Amino acid sequence: MVSYALNKNINVFCEKPFSLDVTEAKLLAKKATELKLINQAGYHNRFVWTFNEVKKLLTSGAIGELYHFIGESYGPVVVKEKVTSWRTKKGEGGGCLYDYASHTIDLISYILGKPVKVSGTQLKSIYSTEVEDAVYSNLTLQNGLSGQLSVNWSDDTNPFSGRPKVPGHDGDVAVPDHLGQRHGHSRRFVVRRRSSRFTFVRYVQASIDSLLLRDITTGLVKSVMFGVTITAVGCLEGLSTGAGAEQVGRSTTQAVVKSIFLVVVVDLFFTVLFFFAGN
């Protein structure tokens, strides 16, 4: 289908596995390049906000020189024997390596560097007969960094979990919830620094690297709206105040209480608005 689309001069998005044959894959990629057509395989994790932020942090040197990485992914995809589906057929899904581990490998390639050497690989069948259900391997990247790949799609104790982790000289970065990343719902990752090497300059630089323009704009917009809300409530209560000190005190109390409540409501409204506008 990919070859047919390319021959018709059509841009191609292909779900993984892109191909089960390396030679065929190279020929198709070469054809797409020669025809100058847009082409992409379905490795969606690299477009998730969380992983892009992790890439920025590592590129900026936030945790110093990297010395290792761990790429893990687990899930209950094939958890029964004699399950017949395209995933468990060698000539269709290709097994855990092609269908499941390929996401983790692509993410490693995107964030850290292209793998150029593989060693100590184990392809373990747990329930399937034609293909492997788990992949364990040591990877060396183009930049010399080495680490481990550990993927198992027959692990029903981890509901679509993954824990990509990158330790460095001054700390480490880890993404604890792979399920949220797969569906674009989670924006969580953990950065730990060794305090003895975390200087004030590094703190300022990390703050600048993490700050987004929308953080500033949303803060300014909210501040203006808070001011407008408090001013409007104060004017309304002031203009409706009765005669006497008691009435002034009562109106002041009402203005404070109403302002606090409305500020919370306005904050909630604009938080939801900016969240959906940003997505």
Order of alpha helices (4+ residues) and beta strands (2+ residues): alpha-beta-alpha-beta-alpha-beta-alpha-beta-beta-beta-beta-beta-alpha-beta-alpha-alpha-alpha
